[in-house]
Amino acid sequence: MRKEDIDISLHDGTLTISGERKRESRGGEKAERTERYVGAFRRSIALPTRVDASKVSATYKDGILKMTLPKAEAAKPKQIQVS
């Protein structure tokens, strides 16, 4: 897949990753069999905590999608000092 074929969205605590795997033909008259799935896909993941959408990042390298989803400040535990 190419990174242009992947769509990522974050809405109301749900992360959605969608895209389409396309069949790659090598040309020629030789018959070949592959066991890779082709076609459109869509996965939705309910996140367990709030995420800071302005700091979300994604990278795609060598067929691996890596996403960083930092917690929102309100979701992080805060230390309270007793006076």
C-alpha positions as CSV (number, residue, x, y, z in Angstrom):
1,M,0.0,0.0,0.0
2,R,1.0,3.6,-0.4
3,K,0.4,6.2,2.3
4,E,-1.9,8.1,-0.1
5,D,-4.3,5.1,0.0
6,I,-4.8,5.4,3.8
7,D,-7.4,7.7,5.4
8,I,-7.4,8.3,9.2
9,S,-10.0,10.2,11.1
10,L,-10.7,10.9,14.8
11,H,-14.3,11.8,15.8
12,D,-16.0,11.7,19.2
13,G,-13.4,9.3,20.7
14,T,-13.5,6.9,17.8
15,L,-10.4,6.4,15.6
16,T,-11.2,5.2,12.1
17,I,-8.6,3.9,9.6
18,S,-9.8,3.1,6.1
19,G,-8.2,2.6,2.7
20,E,-7.9,0.3,-0.2
21,R,-5.4,-2.4,-1.1
22,K,-4.9,-2.5,-4.9
23,R,-3.8,-5.5,-6.9
24,E,-0.3,-5.1,-8.3
25,S,0.2,-6.7,-11.7
26,R,3.7,-7.4,-12.9
27,G,2.8,-7.8,-16.5
28,G,3.8,-10.8,-18.6
29,E,2.2,-14.1,-19.4
30,K,3.3,-16.0,-16.3
31,A,0.6,-17.1,-14.0
32,E,1.1,-16.3,-10.3
33,R,-0.8,-16.9,-7.1
34,T,-0.8,-14.4,-4.2
35,E,-2.3,-14.7,-0.8
36,R,-2.7,-11.1,0.0
37,Y,-6.1,-9.6,0.4
38,V,-7.2,-6.8,-2.0
39,G,-10.1,-4.3,-1.8
40,A,-11.4,-1.7,0.6
41,F,-11.1,-1.9,4.4
42,R,-12.3,0.1,7.3
43,R,-11.6,-0.3,11.0
44,S,-13.1,1.7,13.9
45,I,-11.6,1.7,17.3
46,A,-13.3,3.2,20.4
47,L,-10.5,5.0,22.4
48,P,-10.6,4.4,26.2
49,T,-9.7,8.0,27.0
50,R,-9.9,11.5,25.5
51,V,-7.1,12.4,23.0
52,D,-5.6,15.7,22.1
53,A,-6.5,15.8,18.4
54,S,-4.1,18.7,17.6
55,K,-1.1,16.5,18.6
56,V,-2.0,13.3,16.9
57,S,0.6,12.1,14.4
58,A,0.9,9.2,12.0
59,T,3.8,7.7,10.0
60,Y,3.9,5.0,7.4
61,K,7.1,3.2,6.5
62,D,7.9,-0.2,5.1
63,G,4.2,-1.2,5.3
64,I,3.8,-0.3,9.0
65,L,1.4,2.4,10.1
66,K,2.5,4.0,13.4
67,M,0.2,6.4,15.2
68,T,0.8,8.6,18.3
69,L,-2.3,9.6,20.2
70,P,-1.4,11.7,23.3
71,K,-3.9,12.0,26.1
72,A,-5.8,15.3,26.5
73,E,-4.7,17.4,29.5
74,A,-8.1,16.9,31.2
75,A,-7.6,13.1,31.0
76,K,-4.1,13.0,32.6
77,P,-4.0,12.5,36.4
78,K,-2.9,15.6,38.3
79,Q,-0.9,15.6,41.5
80,I,-2.4,17.8,44.2
81,Q,-0.3,19.0,47.1
82,V,-1.7,19.2,50.5
83,S,-1.0,22.5,52.3
